[in-house]
Amino acid sequence: MKTFLKVFAFNVAVIAFFLWVGNSIPQLRQDPPQELVLAADAPVEDFVKAGQEIFYGKGTCALCHEIGKKGERCPDIAGAGERAEARVKEERYKGKASNGAEYLVESLHEPTLYVVEGYQPSMPALGRQLSDLEMVAMVAFLQSQGGEVTVNGQTRFPKWRGEGGSAAPAAPSAAVAAPAVALSAGAPGADLVQQWGCNTCHKFDSPDRLIGPSLWDIGKRKDAHSIRESILEPDAVVTEGFPPAVMKATLDGNGFYQKVSLHDLHTLVGYLASLKGGQ
């Protein structure tokens, strides 16, 4: 009986010791990030933050637009808030916006209405994909880039929105009807690989290397998002054993960044993502 009591007392002491040690260590708690829910009475800061999330997420704007750096496919977003106010006053502007906020909305609904010099009209219309509050958030974020945020949760844009918050049909413009490159518009992925000379540097039917790494199983190694980034910014991640700057110089040389349409870029990315190594 004494032995049992000693063992029992020892176990209680050990348990108590570990409980004491556990409670003495500072407890770290990490809650999952809260989803940002917009409301008409939300502060302007929340709209700017939500707009930033749309820019880098749902809107996929960051795939073509840089902030603080000249983009290959689309203009730099830095200073967009200030420039928007100036553009509605330019003689060449023929839209229906009367201020910078409306100009930004119009740019999302009819992006080819005003094309910045040196760029192709390749941006798709984003306005129909956004709710009223998401549109306000997007405008708030763009205005915050070098300008004053003039919108809030009560702001609406009736010139571009129908009843009940749905997007109003946009009148087609001449620029929308014409593809960026007539030769490649609508071509399937394999044809685009031939057209832009990708097969000159990359193997598509075997794992053998050429000037660049083989792409025959690229869809197993990268998702579509990563493939798109590798095309737009090839020197961001350079495969070990291959020289940098070669692909960038080649695509610049054949005018890829200036001429390829957004539709064909998506087709090319989808084709590459489907390559699984001969499966």
N, C-alpha and C positions, 0 to 999 in steps of 0.2 A: 504494500500500500504506500509506503514511504517513497519507494522508487517511482511509482506512478505519479505521486504528487510532485516529485522533483522534476520529472519529465514534463508534466503539465505546466508547472511554473516556468520551466525553461522556455517552452514554446510560447507561453504568454509574453514572456520578457522579449523574446526575439521578435514576435509580431508587433509588440509595442514599440520596439526600437525602430523597426522599419517604417511604421506609421509616423513616428516622430521625424525620421529622416525625410520621408516623402513630403510631409507637411512643411518642413523647413526649407525645401527647395522652392524658389519662386515659380509659380505656375504660369506658363505661357499659353495664352488663348488666341487662336487665330480664327476669327469668324469669316465665312465666305463673303466676298465682296457683294455689297448690296446693289441690286439693279437700279439704275437711275430711272425713275418714273417722272416724266414731265407733267406738270399741271399748269393751268393758265396763270396761277399765282406764284409759280416758282421764281426764285431770284434769277437775275440775268446771268449770274455766274454758272448756274446749273444749265442754262441753255447753251452757253459757250462750251461747257464740258460735253454736253450731249452732242453738239455739233462736231466736236473733235472726234468723238467716238464714231459718228456716222462717216466722217472723212476717212478714218483709218479702217473702218469696218464695213458696215452695210453698203455705203456708197462706193467703196473700193477706189476712192479718188486718189489715194496715195500711190497707186500703181503707176500713174502717169504724171501726177503733179508733185513737185518738190516744194519745200518751204525753206526759203533762204538759199536756193540754188537753181540755176537755169535748167529747166527740164528738157529732155530730148524730144518728148512727144507733146507736152503741154506746158503752158507758162508757169513761172514761179508764183506761188500763192502769197508769199510775203509781200505785204503792202496792198493786198487785194481790197481792203476796206477803203483805203484812200483813193486808189485808182478807180473804183466803182463810181465814186462821187464825181470824178473828173470825166469819165467816159460818157455819161449821159449828156454832157454839155458839148461833146465833140460834134463837128459838122457831119462826119461820116456815120454817126450813130443814127439809125432809122427805126429804133424800137419804140415801145410805148411806155418805158419806165420814166418816171419823173424825178427819181432820187436814187442814191446808191443802193439802198436796200432793195428797191424794186428791180434795179439792174441785175443784182445778184440772183434774184428769183428768176428773172427772165433768162439769165445765163444757164440756169439749171433746167428750165423748160425748153428753151430754144438755143442750145449752145452754139449753133452755127450762125446765129444772127449777127454776132460780132466776133470775128476770128482775129486773134492777135497776129500781127505781122510776123512772118517767119514760121508759122505753124499751119498744119493742115486741119480742116474741119472734121476731126475724128472723134470728138467727144459725144457719147450717146446722151439722150435726154434722161435726166434723173428725176425731174420734178414729179412725175406721176407715181413714183415709188415712195414718196414721202407724205406723211400726214401733215396737217396744218402746223402742229406744234414741232414736228421734225423739220419742216421747212424753216420755221422761225429759228430753230436751233442751228441749222446749217448756215443761215444768214448771219446769226450772231457770231458764230465761229469765224466766218470769213471776214466780217467787219472787224473782229478783234485783231486781225492781221494787218496792223498799221493804220487802223481807223477807229472811229468812235462807234460803239454798239448803240444803235438807236431803236432796236426792236425789243419787244418783251412778249409775255404770254398772251397779251391782248391783241397783238398785231396780227392782221390778216392781209392777204393779197388777192382781192377779188378779181383783179384783171386776169389772173392766171388760174383761179380756182372756181369750180362750179358750185352749185348748191350742195349743202351738206358736207363740204370739205373735200369733195372729189375734184380731181384735176380737170380743168377745162380743156377741151380739145385745142391743140395748138395748130395754127395755120402753117401748112408746109412752106418751106422756103426753098429757093433754087439751090442753095448749098446742100440741103439735106438730100435732094434727089440725086446728086452726083456723087459717086464713090470716090474715095481718095485716090485709088489707083484702079482704073478700069480693067487693067490686065489681070489683077489678082482677085478682084471682088468676087466672093462666092466660091473660090477654088477650094477643093478638098485639101486636107492636111498634107497628103503625100505629094500633091502637085506643088504646094507652097514650099515644101522642103527643096524640091528641084528648082523652083523659080528663084528662090533667094540664095541658092547655092549652099545650103546647109550641108548637103552630102559631099561637098568638096573637102570639108574639114572633119566631118563626123561619119562614122559607120552606122548604118541603120539595120543591117542584116546580120551582124556578127559582133562579138565583143572586142574585135581588134581595134586598135587605136590608129588614128591618123594624126593630123595636125592637132586635133582636139580629141577628147575622150569619146568612146563609143556611146551612142544614144539608144541602142537597140533594147535596153531594159530600163531606160530612164524613168518610166512609169512605175517601176518597182522601187526605185530609190528616192523619188521625189514626188510630191503631190503637185496638183495643177498650180497652186499659188506659188510654190517655190520655183517651178519651171518658168512661170511668167516673170518672176523677179530676176531669174538668171538671164532671160532674154533682154529685159529692159536695163538691168545693171549687171552685165557679165563679169565685171571685175570685183563685185562685192564679195563673192566667194569663188576663188580660183582653185580648180582641182589640182591636187598635189602632182607634181611632175610635168605640168604644162605651163607655158609662159603666159603672163598676164597681158592684157591690152590687145591681143591678136583679134579676138572676136569683136571687141568694141570697134576697132579700126576697120575691120572687114564690113560690119554692118553700116558703119558711117559711110564707108566708101561706096557701097551699092545703094545708098539712100534709103535703107530699110526704115529707119526711125522717122524719116520725113514722109514716106510714101505708103507704108503698110496701113491698111484700114483696121479699125478696131475689131470689126467682124472677122477679118482674116487672122488677126492676132489671137483671138479666142479660138478660132478653128485650129491654128497651129499648135497652141497650148494643149487643146483637147487631144489632138493627134499624138503629140509627144507623151502625154499622160497615159495613152492607151498602149504604149509600147512596153511589153512585159518580158522581153527576152525570148521572143520566138513562140510564146504560148499562144 
